[in-house]
Amino acid sequence: MTSIDNAFIDRVVSSDHWALAKDWGHIRRGHPEGTVGRHVMEQLLPFVERWFKEDEEYLTLVALCYLHDIGKPLTKDKNSHLSGGPHSVISARIATELGAPDRLVQVILSHDRAYGYWRKLKDKQGVWTASRWIPEQRERFLAEFGRPGLDLNLLVVFNRIDNAYRRPVEIDESVDSVRWFENRLIEERLIPSLPEAGRDKRLDWSPA
């Protein structure tokens, strides 16, 4: 399969994997909506419908909304934190089983990694400091986001969609992991320019 159509999305939504995922989860830090289903239906899809309805990537973005967290029920929850196999890896495997093209699979594998790198700049007290960005982390960042087969434009756009509802008003890397990630991609010349789609509407994700 090389492209996404409505039949593929119907396959995902009607799958046992989505049936399990949509009601999985509870209200927790970073996810006030609770379940994967509410995250997708109430936060992500309204943003996509409002700002990407006429975009050529519309169906691809809808598919990513359903697939990116579909593996979470197969992880283990310990003290309100996911443990065991990363949900992104499990979600990517499920996406492959359902027939998703590798372009989507690669984005699913990396969709949470941007936040992961940003979070490592916090100390044990939760204080974020840019100077904690050490050479070893930078090298891992370059290897991961510069790897062949990863569509950075698609990843950037979906990262905006996945985080639009919880991004702060402050334009500050210390509180906005999305802005930090995009700035690093430009600084490291991994991407020549940032896509405009969703760029200025990041705080307005609710239905019109």
Backbone as a ProteinNet text record, in pm:
[ID]
protein_1_A
[PRIMARY]
MTSIDNAFIDRVVSSDHWALAKDWGHIRRGHPEGTVGRHVMEQLLPFVERWFKEDEEYLTLVALCYLHDIGKPLTKDKNSHLSGGPHSVISARIATELGAPDRLVQVILSHDRAYGYWRKLKDKQGVWTASRWIPEQRERFLAEFGRPGLDLNLLVVFNRIDNAYRRPVEIDESVDSVRWFENRLIEERLIPSLPEAGRDKRLDWSPA
[TERTIARY]
84.6	0	87.9	64.4	148.3	76.4	-55.1	-129.2	-242.7	-294.6	-401	-533.8	-634.2	-767.9	-867.7	-993.6	-1097	-1112.9	-1088.7	-1099.7	-997.2	-876	-774.1	-815	-863.8	-905.8	-1020.4	-1114	-1223.5	-1169.1	-1065.8	-1004.6	-945.2	-879.4	-819.6	-928.4	-1030.4	-1135.9	-1217.2	-1230.4	-1308.3	-1223.4	-1094.7	-1005.2	-1021.3	-983.9	-982.8	-884.4	-777.8	-677.9	-738.9	-815.8	-878.4	-988	-1061.8	-1166.5	-1105.9	-985.2	-917.6	-860.8	-806.4	-737.2	-831	-945.8	-1028.5	-1078.1	-1097.2	-1143.7	-1032.4	-907.8	-796	-746.7	-711.6	-650	-733.2	-672.8	-740.2	-682.1	-751	-703.6	-570.2	-470.4	-337.3	-264.1	-146.5	-69.8	-41.9	-74	-53.5	-168.2	-259.9	-375.4	-501.6	-548.8	-671.1	-795.1	-786.3	-900.5	-918.7	-813	-823.4	-791.9	-890.8	-874.9	-812.7	-757.5	-703.1	-813.2	-932	-1042	-1079.7	-1087.7	-1122.6	-1010.5	-886.9	-771.8	-783.3	-817	-827.4	-952.7	-1068.9	-1196.3	-1221.9	-1175.2	-1207.2	-1096	-974.1	-861.5	-794.9	-753.8	-678	-764	-869.1	-950.8	-1015.8	-1064.7	-1117.9	-1013.8	-889.1	-782.4	-756.8	-750	-726.5	-841.9	-965.3	-1082.5	-1083.7	-1045.5	-1054.1	-945.3	-823.3	-710.7	-651.3	-689.4	-628.1	-730.3	-855.3	-960.6	-932.2	-876.1	-848.5	-702.9	-625.1	-484.1	-468.8	-370	-347.6	-308.4	-261.3	-222.7	-336.5	-455.4	-565.3	-587.2	-604.5	-632.5	-512.5	-393.4	-273.7	-272.5	-307.5	-309.9	-420	-534.6	-642.5	-595.6	-529.8	-480.1	-379.7	-291.1	-194.4	-263	-370.7	-445.8	-490.7	-544.8	-594.7	-482.9	-372.2	-268.5	-160.4	-134.2	-12.7	-10.6	-127	-133.7	-205.2	-229.2	-313.3	-250.2	-120.5	-53.4	-47.5	-99.7	-87.7	-147.9	-260.7	-314.8	-222.6	-126.4	-35.8	91.1	98.9	207.5	161.7	252.6	218.6	215.8	118	102.1	150	253.2	307.9	317.6	242.1	242.9	210.8	109.5	61	161.2	262.4	359	364.1	379.3	390.8	526.2	526.1	651	644.1	750.2	753.2	788.7	742.7	772.5	713.4	789.3	737.4	610.9	511.7	386.3	405.1	505.4	528.3	574.1	657.3	704.1	588.9	507.1	391.6	292.2	267.7	175	224.9	354.8	412.8	396	414.4	396.1	250.8	156.9	15.2	-17.8	36.9	13.4	61.8	177.6	229.5	136.1	88.8	-3.8	-131.5	-175.2	-298.3	-276.4	-151.3	-121.6	-77.1	-34.8	11.5	143.7	163.7	292.4	403.2	527	639.4	653	611.2	617.9	542.8	425.8	349.9	413.5	460.7	521.5	640.3	721.7	837.8	797.9	693.2	644.5	589.5	517.2	463.3	576.8	683.5	797.8	860.6	856.5	926.7	835.8	704.2	614.9	628.8	668	686.3	831.5	921.2	1062.7	1105.8	1039.6	1072.8	1053.7	940.6	914	1013.9	1050.2	1144	1278.9	1329.1	1455.7	1441.5	1331.9	1307.1	1297.4	1230.2	1208.8	1340.1	1438.3	1566.7	1644.5	1598.2	1663	1608.9	1523.2	1474.6	1557.2	1582.5	1652	1551.8	1597.4	1509.6	1401.3	1422.3	1321.9	1225.8	1245.4	1157.4	1195.4	1314.4	1361.1	1428	1379.1	1430.5	1544.3	1657.1	1773.1	1833.8	1844.3	1895.7	2037.5	2115.2	2255.3	2271.2	2162	2168.6	2173.2	2162.9	2171.5	2318.1	2358.7	2499.3	2527.8	2654.7	2690.1	2634	2632.7	2582.9	2435.1	2356.3	2214.7	2196.7	2276.6	2269	2298.8	2400.2	2435	2321.8	2257.6	2144	2027.9	2006	1900.9	1924.8	2047.7	2081.8	2063.1	2103.1	2089.6	1943.8	1863.4	1722.9	1641.8	1655	1570.5	1632.9	1756	1818.9	1823.2	1757.1	1766.5	1688.4	1735.7	1665.7	1526	1430.8	1295.4	1201.9	1256.2	1171.2	1131	1000.9	947.8	932.4	1030.8	1030	916.3	879.2	766.3	639.4	614.3	496.1	505.3	623.4	640.8	616.1	669.5	650.8	503.3	433.1	290.6	212.7	240.1	164.2	200.3	325.7	365.6	286.9	261.8	179.1	36.2	-17.3	-155.2	-168.6	-73.9	-80.1	-64.5	-5	22.4	-50.1	-129.7	-190.1	-272.5	-350.6	-442.7	-372.7	-247.8	-179.6	-56.5	-36.3	77.2	48.3	145.7	124.6	120.2	67.7	62	201.7	285.2	418.8	502.4	570.5	659.1	797.1	815.7	933.9	970.2	1093	1135.9	1129.6	1142.9	1144.4	1008.1	901.4	767.5	697.7	756.9	695.1	789.8	767.6	856.2	849.3	734.2	719.1	809.1	805.6	890.7	1038.7	1075.8	1214.6	1256.6	1171.9	1203.3	1220.3	1129.3	1136.6	1260.3	1293.4	1413.4	1538.8	1542.4	1660	1670.6	1557.8	1561.7	1620.2	1582.1	1635.1	1781.3	1813.8	1950.7	2047	2003.2	2088.8	2077.9	1998.7	1980.3	1928.7	1847.4	1784.3	1665.4	1612.7	1500	1526.1	1507.5	1542.9	1452.4	1325.9	1231	1114.1	1046.2	934	807.1	724.2	597.3	505.7	428.3	336	211.8	172.3	46.3	39.9	-59.7	-79.7	12.2	98	202.5	146.8	50.1	-0.1	-134.9	-187.5	-317.8	-304.1	-184.9	-155.7	-237.4	-285.3	-359.4	-509.6	-553.4	-697.3	-735.3	-754.2	-778	-923	-1006.5	-1145.5	-1227.2	-1340	-1425.4	-1475.9	-1497.3	-1549.3	-1690.3
-119.2	0	123.8	217.6	336.4	464.1	465.1	585.6	551.1	654.5	636.5	677.3	591.3	624.2	595.3	625	605.4	459.1	369.6	227.4	185.6	241.3	209	261.6	384	441.1	360.2	316.9	231.7	101.4	46.8	-76.6	-55.9	58	87.4	102.7	182.7	213	89.1	-3.6	-124.6	-239.2	-214.1	-320.3	-346.5	-466.3	-500.1	-412	-370.6	-285.9	-152.2	-90.7	37.5	17.5	-91.2	-119.2	-126	-181.6	-190.9	-56	17.7	143	257.3	264.9	385.4	410.3	306.2	323.5	306.6	297	277.1	411	414.6	533.8	594.8	687.8	758.6	899.4	987.1	1124.6	1124.7	1188.8	1192	1314.1	1341	1457.8	1452.9	1562.1	1568.9	1514.6	1441.5	1384	1403.8	1527.9	1554.6	1490.9	1449.3	1387	1241.4	1178.7	1041.2	937.4	899	784.8	822.8	722	741.4	788	729.7	767.6	913.7	962.7	1104	1194.6	1153.3	1228.7	1246.5	1139	1143.8	1218.9	1182.9	1235.8	1380.4	1417.8	1550.6	1652.8	1606.5	1699.5	1698.2	1579.4	1574.2	1592.9	1513.3	1521	1657.9	1726	1860.9	1956.9	1945.1	2029.9	1998.1	1869.3	1827.9	1872.4	1852.7	1891.8	2041.1	2118.7	2263.3	2319.6	2266.9	2331	2250.8	2125.1	2041.6	1974.4	2011.2	1943.4	1942.6	2049.4	2059.4	2027.5	1987.3	1958.6	1821.4	1807.5	1679.8	1568.5	1607.1	1508.5	1478.4	1526.3	1514.9	1371	1276.7	1139.4	1076.4	1113.4	1064.3	1110.8	1236.3	1290.9	1226.8	1201.4	1132.4	993.1	922.8	788.9	794.1	892.9	906.9	934.1	1010.1	1036.3	905	816.9	688.8	592.6	598.4	496.4	529.7	655.9	690.9	637.6	622.3	571	436.5	373	252.9	136.8	142.5	35.8	54.9	164.6	192.2	83.6	23.1	-80.4	-200.3	-218.9	-333	-300.4	-178.4	-143.4	-169.1	-155.2	-172.5	-36.6	-16.7	108.8	91.6	165.7	155.9	295.7	317.9	448	561.7	537.9	638.4	668.6	586.3	604.3	476.9	493.9	378.6	312.1	181	107	-12.6	-91.2	-202.1	-151.2	-219.1	-178.7	-42.2	47.5	180.2	168.6	251.8	242.9	281.4	366.5	404.8	285.5	199.6	80.6	-16.9	-36	-125.6	-69.1	62.2	125.4	112.2	127.4	114.5	-27.8	-126.4	-266.1	-291	-238.8	-255.9	-186.2	-66	6.9	-73.3	-137.1	-222	-339.1	-403.4	-516.2	-474.6	-351.3	-302.6	-252.9	-250	-214.7	-72.5	-2.7	134.9	138.2	237.8	250.6	287.3	257	280.5	428.3	516.3	660.5	693.5	634.4	655.5	583.5	463.1	383.6	458.3	519.8	592.4	712.9	783	897	848.8	738.6	682.8	647.1	589.9	553.1	674.1	789.5	907.4	1014.3	993.2	1104.8	1150.2	1063.6	1103	1132.3	1106.6	1120.5	1266.2	1356.3	1498.6	1544.1	1508.9	1543.4	1474.7	1350.9	1277.4	1348.4	1401.3	1474.1	1602.5	1673.8	1798.2	1771.5	1665.8	1634.3	1603.6	1549.7	1517.5	1642.4	1758.3	1883.5	1933.7	1854.1	1887	1812	1878	1809.7	1737.3	1681.1	1603.2	1687.5	1817	1907.6	1959.7	1915.8	1958.2	2090	2139.5	2266	2238.9	2305.1	2285.9	2383.5	2331.2	2415.8	2378.5	2476.5	2450.9	2396.4	2433.6	2391.1	2241.8	2173.9	2029.2	1953.9	2026.3	1966.1	1934.7	1812.3	1773.5	1709.4	1701.4	1647.3	1507.6	1422.4	1286.6	1287	1373	1382.6	1438.3	1537.4	1596.6	1493.3	1408.6	1307.4	1206.1	1168.1	1075.7	1141.5	1268.4	1345.5	1348	1378.4	1385.6	1250.9	1144.3	1011	972	1003	962.5	1042	1174	1256.6	1284.4	1239.5	1251.6	1120.7	1018.4	886.3	881.7	802.5	786.7	728.6	776.1	722.1	796.9	888	965.7	1095.8	1114.4	1235.3	1342.4	1431.7	1531.3	1631.3	1665.3	1756.9	1697.4	1570.8	1505	1493.1	1460.6	1449.9	1583.7	1691.3	1824	1860.6	1839.9	1874.1	1789.6	1659.2	1575.7	1607.6	1641.9	1680.9	1804.1	1896.8	2013.5	1971.9	1882.2	1835.7	1764.7	1676.4	1594.4	1676.2	1794.4	1876.1	2010.5	2039.5	2173	2211	2117.8	2148.9	2174.2	2131	2144.5	2234.1	2301.8	2391.5	2520.8	2573.7	2696.8	2819.4	2925.9	3050.7	3111.8	3090	3148.2	3093.1	3182.2	3140.9	3120.1	3004.5	2980.3	2832.9	2803.2	2664.5	2586.9	2655.2	2585.9	2530	2577.4	2527	2469.7	2486.9	2441.2	2346.1	2215.6	2116.1	2118	2155.7	2159	2266.2	2384.4	2494.4	2455.6	2395.1	2353.4	2255.5	2156.4	2055.2	2118.1	2204	2265.1	2354.5	2426.4	2509.1	2425	2307.7	2221.6	2167.3	2131.7	2080.6	2184.3	2311	2418.6	2444.2	2450.5	2477.8	2372.9	2247.5	2137.5	2113.8	2192.9	2184	2046.9	1987.6	1861	1884.6	2005	2041.5	2182.7	2208.9	2340.7	2452.7	2421.2	2519.8	2445.3	2512.2	2449.3	2463.1	2358.7	2369.4	2471.7	2539.6	2642.1	2580.6	2462.6	2402.3	2386.3	2446.5	2434.6	2521.7	2598.5	2670.7	2780.3	2855.1	2970.5	2945	2823.8	2792.9	2694.3	2681	2574.6	2581.9	2699.5	2711.1	2703.4	2695	2696	2564.6	2462.3	2327.3	2284.8	2362.1	2321.5	2341.4	2270.4	2285.1	2427.1	2469.5	2605.1	2617.8
0	0	0	-90.9	-101.3	-64.1	-58.9	-25.1	70.2	135.5	232.4	170.4	186.1	138.9	250.5	224.3	325.2	364.7	270.3	300.5	405.3	395.9	495	632.6	637.2	765.6	825.1	741.1	789.4	847.8	784.5	833.5	972.6	991.3	1122	1227.7	1196.6	1294	1329.9	1236.5	1261.8	1317	1337.5	1383.3	1532.8	1573.4	1715.6	1792.3	1725.7	1791.2	1832.6	1741.7	1776.1	1880.6	1871.9	1971.3	2111.4	2121.1	2250.2	2292.6	2197.4	2230.2	2264.5	2199.9	2212.1	2353.4	2432.5	2569.6	2672.3	2623.4	2714	2766.8	2895	2952.5	3063	3133	3240.9	3248.2	3316.7	3329.7	3403.9	3342.1	3399	3345.7	3400.2	3358.2	3207.9	3141.1	2997.1	2915.9	2982.1	2912.5	2995.6	3004.4	3082.1	3022.5	2895.6	2829.4	2872.1	2920.8	2967.8	2863.2	2784.4	2694.3	2560.1	2494.1	2359.8	2264.8	2277.1	2189.5	2202.6	2323.7	2343.9	2293.6	2314.8	2263.9	2112	2043.7	1897.4	1853.5	1909.1	1860.5	1902.1	2021.2	2073.6	2053.7	2030.6	2021.8	1884.9	1839.4	1715.9	1592.4	1580	1458.6	1439	1543.6	1521.2	1463.5	1510.4	1457.7	1310.9	1278.9	1140.8	1051.8	1097.1	1017.7	990.3	1088.9	1073.3	983.2	995.8	928.3	812.6	797	693.6	601.9	612	535.7	385.8	333.5	190.3	156.4	255.1	233.2	167	81.7	12.4	109.4	228.8	329.3	427.5	399.7	496	544.9	453.8	494.6	564.6	523.1	591.5	736.6	760.6	896.2	979.7	918.7	990.2	1031.8	939.8	971.8	1086.9	1087	1195.3	1328.7	1325.8	1448.8	1512.7	1432.8	1485.1	1522.7	1450	1466.5	1568	1594.3	1667.8	1811.2	1874.8	2012.5	2021.7	1910.2	1908.3	1986	2009.5	2082.6	2232.9	2283.6	2427.6	2517.6	2481.5	2571	2588.8	2500.2	2509.7	2587.8	2642.6	2733	2875.7	2969	3109.6	3178	3264.8	3335.9	3479.5	3517	3651.8	3711.1	3819.6	3887.2	3790.9	3706.7	3610.9	3500.2	3484.4	3376.4	3293	3162	3074.2	3093.1	3096.2	3108	3013.8	3011	2916.7	2778.2	2673.7	2537.1	2506.7	2439.1	2404.6	2320.6	2351.7	2276.9	2131.1	2102	1963.1	1880	1938.3	1866.9	1844.7	1948.2	1935.8	1834.2	1840.4	1746	1602.8	1583.2	1449.4	1396.4	1484.3	1442.3	1401.6	1480.5	1447.8	1316	1296.9	1172	1052.7	1067	959.5	933.1	1040.2	1025.3	952.7	974.8	912.6	770	726.4	588	564.9	670.7	654.6	578.5	494.2	424.8	523.1	486.5	576.2	612.2	525.1	553.9	682.3	702.2	825.2	942.3	918.6	1025.6	1086.5	1002.8	1052.5	1137.3	1097.5	1176.6	1310.5	1309.6	1434.4	1529.9	1478.3	1561.8	1630.8	1564.8	1616.2	1674.5	1673.4	1708.6	1852.7	1943.5	2083.3	2119	2028.5	2060.1	2073.6	2000.6	2012.9	2157.4	2215.6	2355.3	2448	2416	2498.5	2511.1	2399.9	2404.4	2484.8	2464.2	2537.5	2687.8	2725.6	2866.9	2938.8	2865.8	2927.1	2969	2927	2968	3101.9	3165.8	3299.7	3403.9	3516.2	3624.4	3713.8	3824.6	3911.5	3976.3	3982.8	4038.7	3932	3808.1	3700.3	3637.3	3666.5	3609.4	3475.4	3371.7	3235.6	3210.9	3159	3132.7	2998.3	2910	2774.8	2777.3	2876.9	2883	2909.8	2944.4	2963.9	2830.5	2720.4	2587.3	2558	2586.8	2577.1	2440.8	2401.7	2269	2242.7	2344.3	2323.8	2286	2350.6	2316.9	2176.2	2142.6	2009.6	1901.8	1924.2	1825.6	1807.6	1916.7	1907.1	1832.9	1861.6	1794.3	1643.6	1604.1	1462.2	1394.3	1462.4	1403.5	1388.7	1488.9	1484.9	1383.9	1386.4	1300.7	1164.3	1146.3	1015.4	940.6	993.6	931.2	799	704.3	577.2	599.4	523.3	530.6	623	704.8	793.8	725.8	704.7	642.2	750	759.3	866.1	851.9	730.2	712.7	772.1	743.8	796.4	948.1	999.9	1144.5	1213	1156.8	1216.5	1222.1	1112	1108.5	1208.4	1211.8	1305.2	1449.4	1476.5	1611.5	1657.2	1565.8	1598.1	1630	1548.9	1569.3	1703.7	1733.8	1853.6	1981.7	1969.8	2087.8	2089.2	1986.6	1975	2096.6	2149.4	2258.2	2391	2405.9	2534.2	2527.4	2415.2	2405.5	2480.9	2552.1	2629.7	2540.3	2593.7	2518.3	2505.7	2606.2	2604.5	2488.9	2419.9	2311.4	2373.3	2433.7	2515.2	2505.2	2465	2450.7	2581.7	2694	2821.9	2859.8	2795.4	2824.4	2701.1	2584.6	2459.9	2387.6	2406.2	2345.6	2193.5	2138.1	1991.7	1931.9	1992.2	1943.8	1956.5	2069.4	2087.8	1979.4	1950.9	1850	1712.2	1674.9	1542.3	1529.3	1635.2	1632.7	1615.9	1679.7	1666.1	1523.1	1463	1325	1230	1248.6	1163.9	1196.3	1325.3	1367.7	1315.5	1313.9	1269.1	1118.8	1051.2	906.4	862.9	948.4	911.8	820	822.6	737.9	686.8	556.1	501.6	550.4	574	625.1	689	778.5	847.2	764.9	760.7	687.1	751.2	669.6	720.8	782.7	736.3	779.6	930.7	992.4	1135.7	1218.3	1153.2	1224.6	1315.4	1265.4	1340.4	1405.7	1391.2	1448.7	1563.3	1615.7	1711.3	1838.5	1878.9	2002.6	1981.8	1857.4	1828.8	1763.7	1845.2	1793	1801.4	1869.5	1890.2	1762.7	1749.2	1630.8	1615.6	1491.3	1466.4	1520.6
[MASK]
++++++++++++++++++++++++++++++++++++++++++++++++++++++++++++++++++++++++++++++++++++++++++++++++++++++++++++++++++++++++++++++++++++++++++++++++++++++++++++++++++++++++++++++++++++++++++++++++++++++++++++++++

